[in-house]
Amino acid sequence: MKDSPRTGEPIECLDGLRGVAIILVVIHHCFYFPPTVPYSEALTGLLQGGRLGVAIFFVLSGFLMGLVIFRDRESFNLRNYAIRRFARIYPPFFLSLLVAAIVALTLGQSIGGVIQSVMLHLSSLANWIDPKVQLNEVYWSLLIEIHFYILLPLVHQLYKATTGNPAVWTVLTFGIPPLAYRVATHYSEHILGQGWVGFDLATPKRMDSFFFGLLFAWLYLSGFGNRLSTNQLGKICGLGASLIIVSLLAYGITFVSPLLVSANSPAFFLELGYMGCQLGTFALLFMTFNRTGFWARLLSNGWLKFCGLVSYEWYLFHFLTARIFRKLLPSGSVPIYFVKMLVPIIGSLIVSALVYRYFSQPIQNRLRRNITRVTL
């Protein structure tokens, strides 16, 4: 049985997909094989594919924010939108910045460099201006998301005032120009034989990361999935899941295969991995048209949904925890290895759940109640 497009209600399988994404990222940052394990370097290299979990997050953000923006055909309350986004993003971000600054100072970083880094991240300029101190390596993708949240309603409102199909033009704007600009500024170096020159994080170059999510939001609201049979939806989802798995493994192999390593094009391989993972996530999102189907039920698993629910907090705190344990504990014994690997994974998950339950969620609920009172 297929579902008609609905907006405003939770879609449980998306929480599960978000859980898969954060587990991939955490494994990439925290899990490693000790040198004493045979083929440890190759096995650890394969885990590099976990960084592509960020691509899943970007597509999900594009889809969910696209639903928020595209479904409001008559009027758009920018104030309410901004409050909701601020309430979800910034309180845990502030908290993690405070913790990251304390950790950096404890590890001997200069107070001036730490303050400069905090200010660059708070102003979301750290992807344009390199901080003197790297507080938390995961912040780069958060800043891209923040830029997307700011640009999306502005672009859509511009097209809403000037065109008859603002959603379509918005989707195209977040797809074609950023990719073309990045190719023009980077691929020329590849043609000249110098290799891909870097994975540039500066906006607007990464805004096409949200293209497939926005495209699916437009298809979702148009009811496109209702034209497909249940069998067709299942095949599309299966193809998407397969493409994600292949992309993860293929990217990991680029760190293992001597031929691919010698090509010296890590950013180029990363671009291909991101594209494959984004396209696979797009296809997997068709499960939202059949929420009783295999893929929707699989991703509605309780543990995956829990991980997805606290995924943002886990994303902010897991790398900090791993950094502390790797700096403070020596290497050598098997027990210490497990402490350095498992404690950051499990410990940061517990911390993230507590932060979400007693910090993030209460702030969100309070601000949402204020929005409701003002609206009434």
N, C-alpha and C positions, 0 to 999 in steps of 0.2 A: 504494500500500500504506500503510495507516494504522498508527500506532504505538500500542501499549498504554501507558497512563500508567506512567512510571517515575520514580523519585525517587532522588536521590543522585548521578546521573551528569551530566556537563556537557551542556548543550543548546546546540550551537554557534550556531544561528540567533539565540539570545538575546544572545550576545556581539556578533553583527553588528548587532542592533537597538540594543544599548547603544552601539555605535560610531556609528550614525546619530544617536542622541540627542546624543552629545558633540560630533560635528561640527557639528550645528545650534547648540549653545550656543557653541562656539568661534567660529563665523562671526558669530554675533550680537555677541559681545564684541570681536572683533579685526578683522573685515572692515568696510571702509567705502569709499565712493567719494569721491575728492577733489573739491573745489568746481569745478575746471576741467572735469570731465566733465559733459556735458549731462544734465539731470534727476538730478544726483547726489543731491539731497536726497530725491527720490522713491524712487530705487533703494536708498539707505541705509535709508529707512523700511520698505521691503519686507523688509529683512533682520531687522527687529525680530521677525518671526515665529520666528526661531531660538530665542528664549528659551523657546518652548513645548517645546523638547527636554527641559526639566526635568520636564514632565508625563509623558513616556515613562519617565524614570528612576523616578518615583514609582510608576507602575503595575508596572514590572519589580520594584521592591523589594517591593511588596505581594505579587506572585505568588511570588517566590522565598522570602521569609520566611514566606508562608502555607504553602508546601510543607514548610518546616522545622518549623513549629508544628503544622499539622493532621495530618501523617502519623504523628506520634508519639502513637499512641492510648493506649498503656499508661502510659508514664512520660516525663517531660520533665526533662532534666538542665539546670537553669538555669545551673549553673556552666560547663558546656561551651559552652552557647549564648553566655554573656556573654564568655567568653574568645575565642571565634571572632569575635564582633562587634567586640570591642576590638582584636583583632589586625589586623583588616582596616581599621577606621576610624581609630583614634587615632594609630598611628605616623606615617603620612604627614600626618595633620592637624597633629600636633605640629611636624613638620618645616616644613610650609607656614606655620604660625603664626610660627615663628622667622624664616623668610625675610620674611614680611609685616611683622613688627615691625621688622626691619632696614631694609627698604625705606621704611617710614613714617618712621623716625627720620632716614634719609638725606634724605628729602624735606622735613624740617623740622618734623615733628609733635612735640609735647611728649612727654617720656618718661612723665609721669604719665598722659596720655591713652592712650598705647600700652599701658602696663601694665594700665590699667583695661579696655581692649578685649580684651587677651589673656585676662584672668581671666574676663570675661563669656563669651567664646567657649569657653574650657575647661570652664566650668560649664554650658554650653549655655543661658545666660540671655539671650544677646544679642538674641533675638527678642522678649523681654519688656521689656528695659531697653536703650535706645539707647546704644551706645558713643559716647564722645567722639571717637574716631578710628575711621573705617571702614577696617579692615585689608584686607579682601578681599570684594568684593561678592557672591561666590558662596556665602559661608558660610551665608547664611540657609536655603538648601535643605538643606544638610548637617545643620543643627541640627534641622530638621523630621524628617529621616530618623532621627537619633539618638533623638528623642522617640518616634518610631514603634517603633524597636527595643526601647525600654524598655517601652512600654505594651502591645505586642502579646502577649507571653507572659503578662503579668499579667492582662490581660483574658481571654485564653483559659483560663488556669488557674481564674479565678473562675467562668466559665461551665461549665468541666469539672466543678467541684465542685457546681454547683447546677442544671444542666440536662442534658437528654439529647442535645442537638445543639449542643455548644460551638462548632463551626466556623461554623455558620449564624448563631448569635447574635453571634459575634465579627465576622463580615462585616457584619452589620446595624449593629453598634455603631460601626464605623469608617465607615459610610456615612451613616446618617440623622441622628444627634445633631449631629455637627460641622457638617453642611450647614445644618440647621435653625437652629442657634445663630448661624452666620454670616449667614444670611438675616435672622434676627430683629434682629440688631444693626446690619446694614448696609443692607438693602433698605428699611427704614423711612425712611431718609434720602432714598432715591431716590423713594419714593412722595410725600414732602413736596416734591419738586422741587429738592432740593439736590444731586442726583447721587450716584453711588456714592462713598462717602467714603474708600475706600482698600483696598489689597490687604493685609489683615491677616495677619501671619505667625505670630502667637502660637498655640501649642498650647492647646486642642484644635481650634482653628478650621480648620486645614489637614489634619487627619487623614483627611478624606474623600478626599484625593488618592490614598490607597492602596486605596480601596474596590474599584475595578475589578480591581486585581491580586489582592486577597484573594478576590474572587468567582471569578476564573478559577482560582485555586489550588484552591478547593473543587470547581469543575466538573472540573478536571483530574484530581484524585484520585478523583472519582466515575466517571471514564471516560466522561463525557458526549460527548466528541468521537467515540467509537467508534460512536455511534448515527447519525452523519452520514456521508454518502457523501463520497468524495474530491472530487467535483465541488462539493458543498455547502461543504466546508471551504475550497476554493479561492475560491469566491464570497465567503464571509465575510471571508477574509483580504484579498481585493481591495477589498472595501467598506471595511475598516479602513484600508488604505493610502491609499485615496482620501480618506477622512475626515481623516486626518492632514495630507495635502497641502492640502486645502481649508482646514483650520483654520489652517495656517501662512500661506497666502496671504491669507485673509480678515483675520487679525489684522494682517498687514503693511499691508493696504490701509487700516486705520483710522488709520495715520500719514500716509497719502497723500491720501485723499479729503477735500476741504474740508468736505463735509457731515458726515462722521463726526468729523473733527477738531473742528468747531464744536460737536458734541454734548457735548464736555468730559466724557466718561465713560470714560477710559482703563482704569480698574480693572474696570469692568463688561465692557468688550470683552475684557480679559485673562481674566476668569472664563469667558466664553463660549469663548475660545480654548483654555483649559486643559481645559474639559469636553469639547470636541470632540476634542482630541488624546488625552485619556485614554480616551474611548470608542473611538476609532480604534485605539489600542494594544491595548485589550481584544479587539477583533475580530481584529486581526492575530496575537494570541497563539494563535489556533486553528491556526496553522501547526505548533505543537508536537505536534499529533495526526497530522501527516503530514510527517515530516521529510525525505521525498524529493520533496515537492511544490515547485512553482515558488517560492513565497515563502520557504520554508525554505532552499532552495538559493541563492536570491539573497542572503539575509542571512547565509549561511555563507561569503561571500567572504572570502578571506584578509586583505585590508587592513581590511575592516570588523571582522573578529574581533580583529585586532591592536589597532585603535583602541578596541574594547570592552574588551579585556583591561586596557589602561592608562587606561581612561576616568576612573577616580576620581582618579588622580594628575594627569592632564591637566586635569581639572576644577579641581583645587586650584591649579595653577600657571600656567594660561594667562593669567588676568586679571592676575596680578602681573607677568608678562612684558610684556604689552601696556601696562600702566600705566608701567613703567619707561621703555620706548622712547618713549612719547608725551610723557612729561615731559622727557626728556633731549634729544630731537631736535627741531630746529625744523621748521616747516612750509614748504612752498613747492615744492621741486623734485620731479620725478617719481621719481628714484632714492630720495630720502629717504622718499617716500610708500610705496614698495614695501618699504623696510627697516622702517618703522614698522608695516606690515601683515603682511608675510610672515614676517619674523624671529620675531615673537612666536608665530605659529601653528606654524611648523616647529620653531623653537627650543624652545618649551615642550613639543612632542610628544617631541622627543629627550630633553629633561630628564626628562619623565614616564616614558619607557621605561626610562631608567637608574635612576630612583628605584624604579620597580616591580621591576626585575630585581635590584638590589643592596641594596635597603633594605626595601621592603614585603614582597616575596615571601619572603626569608629569615626575617624575623620571623614571618610567618604559618606557615611550615613548622615552625619551631622550636616554636612554641606548640601547633601541632596534634600534633606528636610527643609533647609532654608530656601532652596530653589522652589520646592513645592509650595511653601507658604507665600513666597513672592508671587508665584504664578496664580494662586488662588486669590 
